[in-house]
Amino acid sequence: MTINSLIIEDELPNARRLEKLLNESAYPVQIVGRLQTVKGAIAWFKSNPAPSLIFMDIRLSDGLSFEIYKNVELEAPVVFTTAYDEYALQAFKVNSIDYLLKPIDKAALERALDKFSKQQHKSNYQSMVQLFGQIQSQQVIYRSRFLVTFRDQLISIPVEEIAYFGSAFKTTFFVSHKGEKHYISQTLEEVEKELSPALFFRVTRQFLVCTAAVAKIHLFFNGKLKLELLPATEEEVVLSRDKSIAFKEWLDK
């Protein structure tokens, strides 16, 4: 029997890797959709028949995927995919088929499909909603400031004063709304995990921006967007088509 699978993942490389592994699986898998946001997933579930199996990233560009369960009743089994381990993943195993830590391993994916094939059960929707509620009630604490070296001093800069973060030549920096540039030791990936997704969006591999830093949004070819940031950047900030879709939904939330 064909496993009609839905992928909910906001990072295109991760989605492509998962799709590739599913296509190479010993099981007959049919990808029925690829979604990137909470908002897009809610709309999809309201207008499409339920898939056989859902591969769901936990942290999406416009929030946690738990929000989906507040708006639609999902009975389809779920395999959670995540780069993080702070979401009580062992508890998820009670109500889901499995969880996969990124980067997804082919053998681990195959084991998850084995479990799905053997169990063929539907997830307990009410238990899932209750579990998500418990997890979300534990307030997520995001980073509020960065300590940096400035001349011969250490200064602490609140996140609210930062326009955007960037990376170049294996170094990470941020630029304040005043135009001051500071270098930090974390990678851009590490910084992204520490900041509220409601305030900052990873527009490209090189830039993580806040809404106040977006001065202009230009329509670019092939569905792409070109951003003018304030303070201005030395290089163009052009979003891929997939990122452009997610970015517009993030701005519209």
N, C-alpha and C positions, 0 to 999 in steps of 0.2 A: 504494500500500500504506500502510495506517495505521501511524504510528509510535507504538507504545505506550510512553509515557514515564513515568518515575518521577522525582519531585522530592524531593530530600533537602536541606532548608533549615530552619534553626531560627528564622529571623526571618520572622514572618507577612507583613509588608509586602513583603519581597523575594520570598517564595513566591507571593504573589498577583500581583505584577508579572510574574514569570516565567510564571505560568499564563496571565495575560492576553495576553502577547506570543505565547505558543505557540498560543493559541486564535485569534489574529489572523494567524497565519502562513499563507503560501501552501501549506504542506505539511499533509496531514491528520494532526493530532496528537491522540492520545487519552491523557489523564492517567489512569494506572492507580493512582496512589497519591501521597500527600504525607506525608513523614516528617520528623521534627524532630531525632532523636537517633541516636547510634551504636547504642545498645541497641535502639531501635525498628527501625532498619534491619536489623540482624542477624536479629531475629525475623521481619521481613517476608520477607527473602530465603530463610529456611529453610522458609517455608510458602506461598510464591507462585511461580508460573512467572517466569522471567527476562523483564524488559521488553526492548523493542527498543533503548531508549536511556535512560541515566541522567543526570540533571542533579544534580550532587553538590557541595554546599558543602564547603569544606575544613575550616573550623573550626566545629564544632557545639557546642551547649551543654554536652555531656558529654564532649567531647574532639575529637581530630582524626578526620576520616572515614577516615583510613588504617587505623584500628583495625578497620573493617569487613572489610578484606581479610585480617585475621589469623584471622577466624572463619568466613568463607564464601568460596567460590570464585566470583568474579564474572567471567563471560566477556562480559557485555554491554558495548558501547562506552560511554564516559563523556565528558560535557562538564563540566569542573570550573567551578564558580562561586566567586568569592572576592573579598573586599574588600582582600586583601593580596597583595603580590608577593614575599614572602620565601620561598616554597616551591618554588624552582627551576621556575617555570612553563614555561620553555622546554623543560625536560626532560620535563614532562608531555606536551608535544605529540607526543613520539615514540610514546607508548603510549595516548594518548587522542585523541578526535576533535578537541577544542579546549578552550580555557579562556576564560571570560568574566569580566572585571572588573566589579564592582558600582560604581554602578548599571548594570544590564545594558542595553545599547543594542540597539534593535530590529534595526538593520542587522547588528550583530555576531552576534546570535542567528540571523538568517537565513543568514548565511555558515556558521555552525556546522552548521545543518541541511542546507545545500547539500553540505558536506563529507561529512556522514553519508550522504546520499542517493547520492553518487557512489562513496564507498568501500565502504559496506556490509560492513565488516569487523568482526571481533571483536577486542577488545583482547587483548594478550599478557599473560595472567594472571601467569605466572611473572616476566616482566620488570617488571610493575607492582609485585608484591610486593617484588622486589629493590630497585626504585627507592625505594619507601616505606621500606624498612628502612634504606637509606642516609641518607635525609633525617631519619628519626627518630633515627638514631644521632648526628646532630649536635644536641647538647643545646640545647633552647630555654631561653634565659635570661629569666626573668620579673623584673619589677621587685621589689625587696626593701624599698625605703624611699622616703619622700617628705620633701623638704626644705621646711619652711614657716616663715613669719614668726610669731613669738609675742611680742607686746608689742615690746620693742626687741631681740629676739634671733632668731637662726636656729636651729631645732632640726630634727633628723632623726628621723623617726618610722618604725619598722619596720612593714611591712605586717601582721605578726601582731598588732599592737596596734590595727588598724583594724576597726571593726565593720561599717561600710557607707559607701558613697559616694552622694552625691545631687546633684541639680541643681535649681536654681530661679532664675527671672528671669535666665537666661543666665549664671549663675555655677555653679561646681562646688565642692563641699566634701566633706569626710569627717568622720565622727564616730568617735572612738576608743571602745574598750570602757569607758574611764573617763568617757565623756560629753563629752570635749573636742572642740570643733568647729573645723576649720581649713579655710580656703579655698585652692584651688589654681588654677593658670592653665589646665590641660588641660580639654578637654571630657570628658564622661562616656564618649563613644565612644573617645576616645584612651586614657583610663584602662583601659577594658575590654580593649583590645588588649594592654596592658602587664602585666596580671595573669594569674596562672594560673587557667584555667577550672576547675581542681579545687578552688580555694579560694573563688572569687567567682562569683556568678551574677547576671545582669541580670534582675531580677524584673519591672521596669517601665521605662518610659522615664526615670523620675526616680531609680530606685534600683538600686544594684549592691551586693549583700550577701554576707557570708560566713556560713557555717553557724552559727557560734557566736553570731551576732547574732539568730538566729531563736528567739524565746522561745516563741511559740505559733503554730499554724497552724489557722485556722478554715475550715470548709467554707462556701462562699458559694454563692449561687444560680447556676444555669446552668453548673455545673461549675467555677466560679471559686474561688480561694482568697484569704483575707484573712490577712495576716501581722501579728503583733505583734513588733516589733523591740526589742532591748535594746542600748543606750538607746532610749527611746521616740521615735517620730517625731511631728512636729506634724500631719501629714496621714496619712490612711489609705493603707495599702499593699495594693492589691487587684490580683491577677494575673488576666489574661485566661484564658479557658479553655485556649487553646493553650499559653500560658506555664505554666499550672498543671500541665499534663501533663508538660512538659519539666522543670519544677522538681521534681516528685515523682520523676521518673526520675534527676535529678541527685542528689537526696538519698539515693536508694536504691543508688547506684553504689558 
